[in-house]
Amino acid sequence: MIPPIASRFVAGETAAEALEHVESLNDRNVSAILNLLGEHYHERAPADADAETYRTLVSDITDANVDACLSVKPSQIGLGVGPDVFEENLGRIVEAAAAEDVFVWVDMEDHGTTDATLDAYERYAREYDGGVGVCVQANLRRTGEDLARLADVPGKVRLVKGAYDEPGEVAYRNKADVNERYRQHLEFLFREFDSGVAVGSHDPAMIEYARELHAEHGTPFEFQMLMGVREDAQFDLAGEYDVYQYVPYGGKWFQYFSRRMTERRENLLFGLRAILGR
């Protein structure tokens, strides 16, 4: 059982618990991106098993009649075993999802996975006519070229700042530099993409800049934020824009919860207050 302190950030250990959370989001006009927690498998059996769980989750979403899509990590479905295993499992998931009109996001991990992730994304986005999206990270120095490559791919792109501790030769490490690159890439997305722009940020300045760019270019877009982080802002924005909440669930919740606790001061304070009973 997930303790109350972690339930702010993780929707439960089972798909049923996660879908209950999705229903509550839908009631407030927020859609969901469901993620089964798990990553960095180096053997095929657990990668195949999680891929099959995602295929089952597609049916669960359809049966529950909720507004939700999927998000998978390459290292969770076989990239650590081999790019061919990852691509095969991703194809199985996308095939099942396309049959039920469920969208699939492919998360981006550390910089060493970028090429394999983008190659698989482009293949299936073209094969399934845009039913797939991919995450790109503004802190990577290569991202401008990657976005130019993806501009004519019929899928969606989620722009995030980047959470991995990458070396300076491949990534910008200064916060101001990352923010500037995020703004530049966001402007490119709204200018050059006809649709399929996802703003993955909790930063009020970036949210406001996205609103300005939308007013200028009219490009369809959506906001994407994490469960448990600035949820009041999510519900407020949902009155005017498409908003998706990233909803993780599953038995491997502790590592994810620990990461959420340490990445923002507000989250750490929340955890301390919960522990102290205040």
N, C-alpha and C positions, 0 to 999 in steps of 0.2 A: 504494500500500500504506500502511495506517495504521501509524505507528511504534509500538513497544511502549509508549512513554510515554502514548499516547492510547488504547490498546486497553483500558485499565481502564474508560473512560467511553463508548466507542463500540464496537459489536459487530462492525464490519467495514464494507466498502464495498458488499457485495452482500447480497441477501436470503438467499442460501444460508448465508453466514457468520453472519448474524443468527439464522437458524433453528437453527444449530448451538448458538449460545449459549442459545437458548430451551430446547433439549433438555436442556442441562446444568442450567438452572434448574428445569425440571420434575422432574428427577431428585432435586432437593432440596425438592420440594413448593412451589416458587415459580412463579407464573404470570407471563406477560410482556405488556407493552403495547408493541407495535412502532411506531416512528416513523421514517419516511423523512425524513432531514434536508433542510431547504429551507424558505424563508420569504421574505415581502416581494416577491413577484412583482408586476410592474405591467403585464405583458403576458399575454394569454390563453394563448398556446401552451405555455409552461412550466407554467402552472397546470393546464391540461388534461392535459399529459403526466404530471404527478405524480399527478393523480387517477386516471389509467389505471393507473399503477404500483401504486397502492393496490388497485385492483380485481384486479390480477394477484396481489398479495400475499395477498388473501383465498384464492385458489386454492392458493397455496403453503402457507399455514397448514393448509388442509384436507388437502392431499396429504401433508404432513409429519406430520399427526396430532399436533400439539402444542397445548398449552394456552396460547393467545395471542389477544390482541385488537389493535385498531388505535388510533392516536391521530393526529389530523391538525390542522394549524394553519390557521386561516381564511385568513391571508395567503399560505399556500402553495398553496391551491387556488382562488384568485381574488378574495378580498375586496379586494385592492388594485386590481383591474380594475373591480369593481363588486359590490354585494351579490347581485345576481341571478346572476352567474357563480359566486360562492362557493356559493350555495344550490343551484344546479344541479349543480355538481360534488360537493358533499356528498351530494346525493340519489343520484347515480350510485354513489358509494362505499357508502352505506348500503344501497341496493338489492342490490348484489352481496354485501355482508356478510350481510344478512338471509337471503339464499337459502342461505348456508352456516352459519348460526347463529354468526357471528362478530360480537362486540360492537365498536362504534365510539365512541371518545372524541373530543370536540371540545375542543382546547386553547383557553385564553383568552390573548389577547395584551394590548396596551396598552388603556387605558380607552376610547379612541375606537372600539374594535371591539366593545365589550360588547353593545350593543343588537342589532347584526346577528347576532352569534354566538348570543345567547340566543333570538332569533326563529327562526333556522334550527334550533337544537337542539329547541326546543319543537315545531316543526312535524313534524320527523322522529321524535322520541320518541313523539309521539302517533300518527303514521301507522304506525310499525313497532312499536307496543306495547312500548316500553321498551328497544329494542335499541340505544339511543344514550345517551351520557353527556356531561356538560359540566363544565368546570373553572370554579370561582369563586374570587376572590381576597379574602382577609380584609382586606387593607389598603385596599381601596376603600370609601369612605364609603357607597356605594349598596348594598353587598352584603346587608345585612339585608332591604331591600325585595326584592331579587332572589331571595333564598331563600324569602321568603314567596310570591312568584309561582310558584316552581318546586315548591312542596311537593306539589301534586296532579298534577304531570307524571309520567307513567309511565316515567321514565328514572333515571339515576344522576347524582349530583353529587359531584365531587371538590373538597374544600376545601384550598386552599394558602394560604400567607401572602402571596404575591405577590412577583415578582422584578423588576418593571419600575419604573423611576425616575419615579414619577408626581408631578405637582404637588400641593402641599398642599391646594388647594381641592377635589380629588377623592379624595385618599388620605391615610391616616394615615402619617406618616413616622417617628415615634418607635417604636423596637423594642418598648418596653413596651406602647404603645397597640395595635400590631399583634397582639402576643401576647394581649392582653386581648380584642380583637375575635375572634381565632381561637377562643378558648375559648367566647365567647358564641355564635358561629355554630355551633360544633361541638355545643354543648348543644342548640341549636335543631334541628339536623339529627337528632340521636338522639331527640329528643322528638317531632318533628312528621313525620318521614319514616318510612314503614312499612318501607322497604328502600332500597337504592341509595345508601348512604353510603360515601364513599371518603375516608380520612384521608390526605391528601398531605403528609406531614411527616416529617423525620428528627429532630425535636426530642424528646428523651426525655420531657420534661414533657408534651407534647401526646399522645404515644403512650400514656403512662400515664393521662392524662385520658380518652382514648378508651376505654381498657379499663374504666375506672370507669363511664363512661356506658353502655357495652354491658352491663355487669353490672346496672346500674340499670334500663335500658329494654328490654334484649333485642333491640334493633334490629340486623338483619343489617348487617354492614359489612366493609370490607376496608382493609388498609394498602397504600399505594402509595409507593414510593421509587425513587430514581434508580439506574441502573447505576453501580457504582463508589463509591457513598456509603453508608457504614455497612452493608455487605453482611452482616457477621456478625449484626447485629441483625435483618436481613431473614430470614436462615435460622433464627434462634432463634424469631422470632415465627411463622414458618410452621409450627412444631410445634403451634400452638394456634389460629391465625387464618388467614384468607385473606390472602395477601400477593402483590402484583403489583410487578414491577420494570419501570420505564420504560426501554426498550431502543432507543436511537437507532442508526441505521446509514445508510450512503450516502456518496457522494463529497464532500458538502459538510460534512465532519466538523470542519474546522479551527476555524471560528467557534464551534461548540458546545463543542469541547474547550477553547478559550481561555476561554470563559465559566465552565466548570466549574473551571478552574485558579484563577481570580481570586475566586470567590465565597466560598470557605471556606479558612481558614488551613491546615487539614489537607491539603486538595487541593494547595495551593501547595507545602507541604513535601514531599508525595509527588513532585511534579514535579521539585523541586530534587534530591531524593535520586536519582531516576532519571537525571537529567542528569549528576550527579556520579558515578554508578555505585556508590552506597552502599545 
